[in-house]
């Protein structure tokens, strides 16, 4: 979460006429809306079905990462805070799990 927030502020930092307090309010609202996903991820990890209730799957999110990286490059922002997670998503997709949600990445972090 903090990596994404830091990256977002780095992207908009050069914008001279952007109200950063207003941007922060929009960003906080979006983060609040996304926080509900923690319950979805918990249910998927508990059940072992990482496709249950998925609306945005890993294949779609992984494909969109190219646009996020291009935007970072265009804005002269280093993407290193985001790329480790992007790599996990891509790895899960290449393993044939593109229909899953983010919960599938949990297994990639386990050292078992």
FENMO-V711437 format. One record per residue. N is the residue number from 0. RES is the residue in three letters. PSI is psi as a letter, one per 40 degrees, with the letter a starting at -180 (999 if undefined). NEAR is the number of other C-alpha atoms within 8 Angstrom. D_CENTER is the distance of its C-alpha to the mean C-alpha in Angstrom with 2 decimals. Layout:
n->N res->RES psi->PSI near->NEAR d_center->D_CENTER
n->N res->RES psi->PSI near->NEAR d_center->D_CENTER
//
This chain:
n->0 res->UNK psi->d near->5 d_center->8.57
n->1 res->UNK psi->d near->5 d_center->11.36
n->2 res->UNK psi->d near->8 d_center->9.84
n->3 res->UNK psi->d near->9 d_center->7.71
n->4 res->UNK psi->d near->9 d_center->11.05
n->5 res->UNK psi->d near->8 d_center->13.09
n->6 res->UNK psi->d near->12 d_center->11.48
n->7 res->UNK psi->d near->8 d_center->11.96
n->8 res->UNK psi->d near->8 d_center->15.50
n->9 res->UNK psi->d near->9 d_center->16.23
n->10 res->UNK psi->d near->10 d_center->15.58
n->11 res->UNK psi->e near->8 d_center->17.92
n->12 res->UNK psi->d near->7 d_center->20.36
n->13 res->UNK psi->e near->6 d_center->22.85
n->14 res->UNK psi->h near->6 d_center->23.23
n->15 res->UNK psi->d near->5 d_center->26.68
n->16 res->UNK psi->e near->4 d_center->27.02
n->17 res->UNK psi->h near->7 d_center->23.68
n->18 res->UNK psi->h near->6 d_center->24.21
n->19 res->UNK psi->d near->6 d_center->21.70
n->20 res->UNK psi->d near->6 d_center->22.63
n->21 res->UNK psi->d near->7 d_center->21.95
n->22 res->UNK psi->d near->9 d_center->18.57
n->23 res->UNK psi->d near->8 d_center->17.81
n->24 res->UNK psi->d near->8 d_center->19.04
n->25 res->UNK psi->d near->8 d_center->16.79
n->26 res->UNK psi->d near->9 d_center->13.69
n->27 res->UNK psi->d near->8 d_center->15.07
n->28 res->UNK psi->d near->8 d_center->15.78
n->29 res->UNK psi->d near->8 d_center->12.31
n->30 res->UNK psi->d near->9 d_center->11.05
n->31 res->UNK psi->d near->8 d_center->14.10
n->32 res->UNK psi->d near->7 d_center->13.43
n->33 res->UNK psi->d near->7 d_center->10.03
n->34 res->UNK psi->d near->7 d_center->11.94
n->35 res->UNK psi->d near->8 d_center->13.99
n->36 res->UNK psi->d near->7 d_center->11.52
n->37 res->UNK psi->d near->7 d_center->12.75
n->38 res->UNK psi->d near->7 d_center->16.05
n->39 res->UNK psi->d near->9 d_center->14.89
n->40 res->UNK psi->d near->12 d_center->13.28
n->41 res->UNK psi->d near->9 d_center->16.53
n->42 res->UNK psi->d near->8 d_center->18.69
n->43 res->UNK psi->d near->13 d_center->17.21
n->44 res->UNK psi->d near->12 d_center->17.59
n->45 res->UNK psi->d near->6 d_center->21.03
n->46 res->UNK psi->d near->7 d_center->22.15
n->47 res->UNK psi->e near->6 d_center->20.77
n->48 res->UNK psi->g near->7 d_center->19.86
n->49 res->UNK psi->e near->14 d_center->16.16
n->50 res->UNK psi->e near->9 d_center->16.95
n->51 res->UNK psi->h near->6 d_center->18.50
n->52 res->UNK psi->e near->5 d_center->17.46
n->53 res->UNK psi->h near->9 d_center->14.44
n->54 res->UNK psi->d near->5 d_center->14.01
n->55 res->UNK psi->h near->7 d_center->10.95
n->56 res->UNK psi->i near->12 d_center->11.41
n->57 res->UNK psi->d near->16 d_center->9.97
n->58 res->UNK psi->d near->11 d_center->12.51
n->59 res->UNK psi->d near->9 d_center->11.48
n->60 res->UNK psi->d near->10 d_center->7.75
n->61 res->UNK psi->d near->12 d_center->9.21
n->62 res->UNK psi->d near->7 d_center->11.93
n->63 res->UNK psi->e near->8 d_center->10.11
n->64 res->UNK psi->d near->9 d_center->8.76
n->65 res->UNK psi->d near->8 d_center->12.48
n->66 res->UNK psi->d near->7 d_center->12.68
n->67 res->UNK psi->d near->8 d_center->10.13
n->68 res->UNK psi->d near->9 d_center->12.20
n->69 res->UNK psi->d near->8 d_center->15.35
n->70 res->UNK psi->d near->8 d_center->14.75
n->71 res->UNK psi->d near->12 d_center->14.30
n->72 res->UNK psi->d near->10 d_center->17.46
n->73 res->UNK psi->d near->7 d_center->19.33
n->74 res->UNK psi->e near->7 d_center->18.75
n->75 res->UNK psi->f near->6 d_center->19.72
n->76 res->UNK psi->h near->10 d_center->16.60
n->77 res->UNK psi->h near->7 d_center->15.89
n->78 res->UNK psi->e near->10 d_center->12.35
n->79 res->UNK psi->e near->6 d_center->13.15
n->80 res->UNK psi->d near->9 d_center->10.84
n->81 res->UNK psi->d near->10 d_center->7.73
n->82 res->UNK psi->d near->8 d_center->9.83
n->83 res->UNK psi->d near->8 d_center->10.48
n->84 res->UNK psi->d near->7 d_center->7.20
n->85 res->UNK psi->d near->10 d_center->7.47
n->86 res->UNK psi->d near->8 d_center->11.00
n->87 res->UNK psi->d near->10 d_center->10.60
n->88 res->UNK psi->d near->13 d_center->9.03
n->89 res->UNK psi->d near->11 d_center->11.86
n->90 res->UNK psi->d near->8 d_center->14.34
n->91 res->UNK psi->d near->14 d_center->13.95
n->92 res->UNK psi->d near->12 d_center->14.45
n->93 res->UNK psi->e near->8 d_center->17.43
n->94 res->UNK psi->e near->6 d_center->18.81
n->95 res->UNK psi->f near->6 d_center->19.24
n->96 res->UNK psi->f near->11 d_center->16.59
n->97 res->UNK psi->e near->11 d_center->14.74
n->98 res->UNK psi->e near->8 d_center->15.80
n->99 res->UNK psi->i near->12 d_center->13.92
n->100 res->UNK psi->a near->13 d_center->10.98
n->101 res->UNK psi->d near->11 d_center->8.51
n->102 res->UNK psi->d near->12 d_center->11.80
n->103 res->UNK psi->d near->12 d_center->13.12
n->104 res->UNK psi->e near->10 d_center->11.28
n->105 res->UNK psi->d near->9 d_center->13.41
n->106 res->UNK psi->d near->7 d_center->16.45
n->107 res->UNK psi->d near->9 d_center->15.48
n->108 res->UNK psi->e near->6 d_center->15.60
n->109 res->UNK psi->h near->6 d_center->19.01
n->110 res->UNK psi->g near->4 d_center->22.02
n->111 res->UNK psi->999 near->2 d_center->24.40
//
